[in-house]
Amino acid sequence: MLDASKIRAISLDLDDTLWPVWPTIARAEIHMQDFLRPHAPATAALMADPQARAQLRDAMVSAQPASAHDMSALRTGLAALWRV
């Protein structure tokens, strides 16, 4: 029998091993666009281009390689860049 008191950590990956992550990401990007259009039209126009989104993510990963796994940190870094 499993002794739950011995469990120290649970690690989940998001590479479609446990659940299909890409449909969720696609829906999140649609919701992001829906929010950005009225609130930040220039950003919405930039983020409408999948290549531009990928380039921005790649730039943030290059700038913050220790945070490459941390999507929240990457989003925060991107938000800081957009304010400049």
MIDOSE-1310 file (N, C-alpha, C; in nm, 2 decimals, decimal comma, always signed):
residues 84
mlda	+0,08/-0,12/+0,00/+0,00/+0,00/+0,00/+0,09/+0,13/+0,00; +0,04/+0,23/-0,07/+0,12/+0,35/-0,08/+0,11/+0,43/+0,05; +0,23/+0,47/+0,10/+0,23/+0,55/+0,23/+0,25/+0,70/+0,18; +0,13/+0,77/+0,18/+0,13/+0,91/+0,14/+0,22/+1,00/+0,22
skir	+0,25/+0,96/+0,34/+0,34/+1,05/+0,42/+0,48/+1,05/+0,37; +0,51/+0,95/+0,29/+0,65/+0,95/+0,24/+0,67/+1,03/+0,11; +0,56/+1,08/+0,05/+0,56/+1,16/-0,07/+0,61/+1,30/-0,03; +0,72/+1,34/-0,10/+0,78/+1,47/-0,07/+0,75/+1,57/-0,18
aisl	+0,72/+1,52/-0,30/+0,69/+1,62/-0,41/+0,62/+1,54/-0,52; +0,55/+1,61/-0,60/+0,48/+1,56/-0,71/+0,52/+1,65/-0,83; +0,57/+1,59/-0,93/+0,61/+1,67/-1,05/+0,53/+1,63/-1,17; +0,47/+1,72/-1,24/+0,39/+1,69/-1,36/+0,45/+1,77/-1,48
dldd	+0,46/+1,70/-1,59/+0,51/+1,76/-1,71/+0,39/+1,80/-1,80; +0,41/+1,89/-1,88/+0,30/+1,94/-1,97/+0,33/+1,91/-2,12; +0,38/+1,80/-2,15/+0,42/+1,76/-2,29/+0,32/+1,66/-2,34; +0,20/+1,67/-2,31/+0,09/+1,57/-2,35/+0,11/+1,43/-2,30
tlwp	+0,19/+1,41/-2,20/+0,21/+1,28/-2,14/+0,08/+1,25/-2,05; +0,04/+1,34/-1,97/-0,07/+1,32/-1,88/-0,20/+1,37/-1,93; -0,20/+1,47/-2,01/-0,32/+1,53/-2,07/-0,28/+1,62/-2,19; -0,38/+1,64/-2,28/-0,34/+1,71/-2,40/-0,34/+1,86/-2,37
vwpt	-0,21/+1,91/-2,36/-0,20/+2,05/-2,32/-0,22/+2,15/-2,43; -0,19/+2,11/-2,56/-0,20/+2,21/-2,66/-0,34/+2,27/-2,69; -0,44/+2,19/-2,68/-0,58/+2,25/-2,70/-0,60/+2,36/-2,59; -0,55/+2,34/-2,47/-0,57/+2,43/-2,36/-0,49/+2,56/-2,39
iara	-0,37/+2,54/-2,44/-0,29/+2,66/-2,47/-0,35/+2,74/-2,59; -0,41/+2,67/-2,69/-0,47/+2,73/-2,80/-0,59/+2,81/-2,75; -0,67/+2,76/-2,66/-0,79/+2,83/-2,60/-0,74/+2,95/-2,52; -0,63/+2,94/-2,45/-0,58/+3,05/-2,37/-0,53/+3,16/-2,46
eihm	-0,47/+3,13/-2,57/-0,43/+3,23/-2,67/-0,55/+3,30/-2,73; -0,66/+3,23/-2,75/-0,78/+3,29/-2,81/-0,83/+3,39/-2,70; -0,84/+3,35/-2,58/-0,89/+3,44/-2,47/-0,80/+3,56/-2,45; -0,67/+3,54/-2,47/-0,57/+3,65/-2,46/-0,60/+3,75/-2,57
qdfl	-0,62/+3,70/-2,69/-0,65/+3,79/-2,80/-0,78/+3,87/-2,78; -0,88/+3,80/-2,73/-1,01/+3,86/-2,70/-1,00/+3,97/-2,59; -0,91/+3,95/-2,50/-0,88/+4,06/-2,40/-0,80/+4,17/-2,45; -0,70/+4,14/-2,53/-0,61/+4,24/-2,58/-0,67/+4,33/-2,68
rpha	-0,76/+4,28/-2,76/-0,81/+4,37/-2,87/-0,87/+4,50/-2,82; -0,96/+4,50/-2,72/-1,01/+4,63/-2,67/-0,91/+4,70/-2,57; -0,83/+4,63/-2,50/-0,74/+4,69/-2,40/-0,60/+4,73/-2,45; -0,55/+4,66/-2,55/-0,42/+4,69/-2,60/-0,41/+4,65/-2,75
pata	-0,47/+4,73/-2,83/-0,49/+4,69/-2,98/-0,35/+4,67/-3,05; -0,25/+4,75/-3,02/-0,12/+4,73/-3,08/-0,06/+4,60/-3,04; -0,07/+4,56/-2,91/-0,02/+4,43/-2,87/-0,10/+4,32/-2,93; -0,23/+4,34/-2,94/-0,32/+4,24/-3,00/-0,27/+4,21/-3,14
alma	-0,24/+4,32/-3,21/-0,20/+4,30/-3,35/-0,07/+4,22/-3,36; +0,02/+4,26/-3,27/+0,15/+4,19/-3,27/+0,13/+4,04/-3,23; +0,05/+4,01/-3,13/+0,03/+3,88/-3,08/-0,06/+3,79/-3,17; -0,12/+3,85/-3,27/-0,20/+3,78/-3,36/-0,12/+3,69/-3,45
dpqa	+0,01/+3,73/-3,47/+0,10/+3,66/-3,55/+0,17/+3,55/-3,47; +0,15/+3,42/-3,50/+0,21/+3,31/-3,43/+0,36/+3,32/-3,43; +0,42/+3,36/-3,54/+0,57/+3,37/-3,55/+0,62/+3,48/-3,46; +0,55/+3,59/-3,45/+0,59/+3,70/-3,36/+0,58/+3,65/-3,21
raql	+0,47/+3,57/-3,18/+0,46/+3,52/-3,04/+0,58/+3,43/-3,01; +0,61/+3,34/-3,11/+0,72/+3,25/-3,09/+0,86/+3,32/-3,07; +0,88/+3,43/-3,15/+1,00/+3,50/-3,14/+1,01/+3,57/-3,01; +0,90/+3,63/-2,96/+0,90/+3,69/-2,83/+0,93/+3,59/-2,72
rdam	+0,87/+3,47/-2,72/+0,90/+3,37/-2,62/+1,04/+3,33/-2,63; +1,10/+3,31/-2,75/+1,24/+3,27/-2,77/+1,33/+3,38/-2,71; +1,29/+3,50/-2,73/+1,38/+3,61/-2,68/+1,38/+3,61/-2,53; +1,26/+3,59/-2,47/+1,26/+3,58/-2,32/+1,33/+3,46/-2,27
vsaq	+1,32/+3,35/-2,34/+1,40/+3,23/-2,29/+1,55/+3,26/-2,30; +1,59/+3,33/-2,41/+1,73/+3,36/-2,42/+1,77/+3,46/-2,31; +1,69/+3,56/-2,28/+1,72/+3,66/-2,18/+1,72/+3,60/-2,04; +1,63/+3,50/-2,02/+1,61/+3,45/-1,88/+1,62/+3,29/-1,89
pasa	+1,73/+3,24/-1,93/+1,74/+3,09/-1,95/+1,70/+3,01/-1,82; +1,73/+3,06/-1,70/+1,69/+2,99/-1,58/+1,54/+2,98/-1,56; +1,47/+3,07/-1,63/+1,32/+3,07/-1,62/+1,25/+3,01/-1,74; +1,33/+2,94/-1,83/+1,27/+2,88/-1,95/+1,15/+2,79/-1,92
hdms	+1,15/+2,72/-1,80/+1,05/+2,63/-1,77/+0,93/+2,70/-1,70; +0,95/+2,82/-1,66/+0,85/+2,90/-1,58/+0,77/+2,99/-1,66; +0,66/+2,95/-1,71/+0,58/+3,03/-1,80/+0,53/+3,16/-1,74; +0,50/+3,16/-1,61/+0,46/+3,28/-1,54/+0,57/+3,38/-1,54
alrt	+0,70/+3,34/-1,52/+0,81/+3,44/-1,52/+0,83/+3,49/-1,66; +0,81/+3,40/-1,76/+0,83/+3,45/-1,90/+0,72/+3,55/-1,94; +0,60/+3,52/-1,90/+0,49/+3,62/-1,92/+0,51/+3,75/-1,85; +0,56/+3,75/-1,73/+0,59/+3,87/-1,66/+0,70/+3,95/-1,73
glaa	+0,80/+3,88/-1,78/+0,91/+3,94/-1,85/+0,86/+4,00/-1,98; +0,77/+3,93/-2,05/+0,72/+3,99/-2,17/+0,63/+4,11/-2,14; +0,55/+4,11/-2,04/+0,47/+4,22/-2,00/+0,56/+4,34/-1,97; +0,67/+4,32/-1,91/+0,77/+4,43/-1,88/+0,82/+4,49/-2,01
lwrv	+0,85/+4,40/-2,10/+0,90/+4,45/-2,23/+0,80/+4,53/-2,31; +0,67/+4,49/-2,30/+0,57/+4,56/-2,37/+0,55/+4,70/-2,32; +0,58/+4,72/-2,19/+0,56/+4,85/-2,13/+0,66/+4,95/-2,17; +0,77/+4,91/-2,22/+0,88/+5,00/-2,26/+0,84/+5,08/-2,38
